[in-house]
């Protein structure tokens, strides 16, 4: 009836119990539920903005790390370690 993940199991359980109670009281109505536990990005502009942000961040990080290591090596050379 439901998968191992708890995000999907609770809505299925609520649906089964709700429909059982409706049948118990001789109702012809049925309750349908669905779950979308994860946010979906439908807009391509949002995806493009996120990609641009992360690309800029990674390029900045990549540009800043080599000088840091070079300075560390120079300090080691100066103190003759």
C-alpha positions as YAML, in Angstrom:
chain: A
units: angstrom
residues:
- id: 1
  name: UNK
  ca: [0.00, 0.00, 0.00]
- id: 2
  name: UNK
  ca: [2.78, 2.46, 0.76]
- id: 3
  name: UNK
  ca: [6.49, 2.59, 0.23]
- id: 4
  name: UNK
  ca: [9.12, 2.58, 2.95]
- id: 5
  name: UNK
  ca: [9.44, 6.36, 2.93]
- id: 6
  name: UNK
  ca: [7.34, 8.04, 5.65]
- id: 7
  name: UNK
  ca: [6.61, 11.04, 3.42]
- id: 8
  name: UNK
  ca: [4.44, 8.83, 1.21]
- id: 9
  name: UNK
  ca: [3.02, 6.49, 3.83]
- id: 10
  name: UNK
  ca: [1.06, 9.02, 5.90]
- id: 11
  name: UNK
  ca: [-1.10, 10.38, 3.05]
- id: 12
  name: UNK
  ca: [-1.90, 6.83, 1.93]
- id: 13
  name: UNK
  ca: [-2.87, 5.85, 5.48]
- id: 14
  name: UNK
  ca: [-5.10, 8.92, 5.86]
- id: 15
  name: UNK
  ca: [-6.77, 8.12, 2.54]
- id: 16
  name: UNK
  ca: [-7.46, 4.49, 3.50]
- id: 17
  name: UNK
  ca: [-8.86, 5.45, 6.91]
- id: 18
  name: UNK
  ca: [-11.01, 8.28, 5.51]
- id: 19
  name: UNK
  ca: [-12.54, 6.06, 2.86]
- id: 20
  name: UNK
  ca: [-13.11, 3.29, 5.42]
- id: 21
  name: UNK
  ca: [-15.02, 5.71, 7.65]
- id: 22
  name: UNK
  ca: [-17.06, 6.94, 4.68]
- id: 23
  name: UNK
  ca: [-18.02, 3.37, 3.77]
- id: 24
  name: UNK
  ca: [-18.85, 2.68, 7.40]
- id: 25
  name: UNK
  ca: [-21.41, 5.49, 7.35]
- id: 26
  name: UNK
  ca: [-22.86, 4.34, 3.98]
- id: 27
  name: UNK
  ca: [-21.59, 7.31, 2.00]
- id: 28
  name: UNK
  ca: [-21.01, 7.12, -1.74]
- id: 29
  name: UNK
  ca: [-18.39, 9.89, -1.68]
- id: 30
  name: UNK
  ca: [-14.72, 9.08, -1.81]
- id: 31
  name: UNK
  ca: [-11.73, 11.11, -0.69]
- id: 32
  name: UNK
  ca: [-8.68, 11.28, -2.92]
- id: 33
  name: UNK
  ca: [-5.41, 12.65, -1.65]
- id: 34
  name: UNK
  ca: [-1.98, 13.08, -3.17]
- id: 35
  name: UNK
  ca: [1.35, 14.16, -1.90]
- id: 36
  name: UNK
  ca: [4.20, 16.13, -3.42]
- id: 37
  name: UNK
  ca: [6.77, 16.10, -0.64]
- id: 38
  name: UNK
  ca: [9.55, 17.65, -2.70]
- id: 39
  name: UNK
  ca: [9.53, 21.13, -4.18]
- id: 40
  name: UNK
  ca: [9.53, 21.13, -7.96]
- id: 41
  name: UNK
  ca: [11.05, 23.93, -9.98]
- id: 42
  name: UNK
  ca: [8.85, 24.33, -13.03]
- id: 43
  name: UNK
  ca: [10.33, 27.62, -14.16]
- id: 44
  name: UNK
  ca: [13.42, 27.40, -16.32]
- id: 45
  name: UNK
  ca: [14.39, 30.90, -15.20]
- id: 46
  name: UNK
  ca: [14.71, 29.67, -11.59]
- id: 47
  name: UNK
  ca: [16.92, 26.81, -12.71]
- id: 48
  name: UNK
  ca: [19.03, 29.16, -14.78]
- id: 49
  name: UNK
  ca: [19.41, 31.61, -11.88]
- id: 50
  name: UNK
  ca: [20.48, 28.84, -9.50]
- id: 51
  name: UNK
  ca: [22.93, 27.46, -12.03]
- id: 52
  name: UNK
  ca: [24.43, 30.93, -12.59]
- id: 53
  name: UNK
  ca: [24.74, 31.54, -8.84]
- id: 54
  name: UNK
  ca: [26.47, 28.23, -8.16]
- id: 55
  name: UNK
  ca: [28.74, 28.58, -11.18]
- id: 56
  name: UNK
  ca: [29.81, 32.05, -10.05]
- id: 57
  name: UNK
  ca: [30.38, 30.77, -6.52]
- id: 58
  name: UNK
  ca: [32.48, 27.82, -7.68]
- id: 59
  name: UNK
  ca: [34.57, 29.98, -10.04]
- id: 60
  name: UNK
  ca: [35.22, 32.49, -7.25]
- id: 61
  name: UNK
  ca: [36.19, 29.66, -4.92]
- id: 62
  name: UNK
  ca: [38.44, 28.10, -7.55]
- id: 63
  name: UNK
  ca: [40.15, 31.44, -8.16]
- id: 64
  name: UNK
  ca: [40.74, 32.04, -4.45]
- id: 65
  name: UNK
  ca: [42.16, 28.70, -3.37]
- id: 66
  name: UNK
  ca: [45.46, 28.45, -5.34]
- id: 67
  name: UNK
  ca: [46.85, 31.76, -3.97]
- id: 68
  name: UNK
  ca: [46.01, 30.55, -0.47]
- id: 69
  name: UNK
  ca: [48.06, 27.40, -0.95]
- id: 70
  name: UNK
  ca: [50.89, 29.37, -2.58]
- id: 71
  name: UNK
  ca: [51.05, 31.78, 0.35]
- id: 72
  name: UNK
  ca: [51.10, 28.87, 2.77]
- id: 73
  name: UNK
  ca: [54.09, 27.39, 0.93]
- id: 74
  name: UNK
  ca: [55.87, 30.75, 0.97]
- id: 75
  name: UNK
  ca: [55.38, 31.08, 4.73]
- id: 76
  name: UNK
  ca: [56.84, 27.61, 5.20]
- id: 77
  name: UNK
  ca: [59.81, 28.61, 3.05]
- id: 78
  name: UNK
  ca: [60.39, 31.83, 5.02]
- id: 79
  name: UNK
  ca: [60.45, 30.08, 8.41]
- id: 80
  name: UNK
  ca: [62.52, 27.24, 6.88]
- id: 81
  name: UNK
  ca: [60.23, 24.52, 8.09]
...
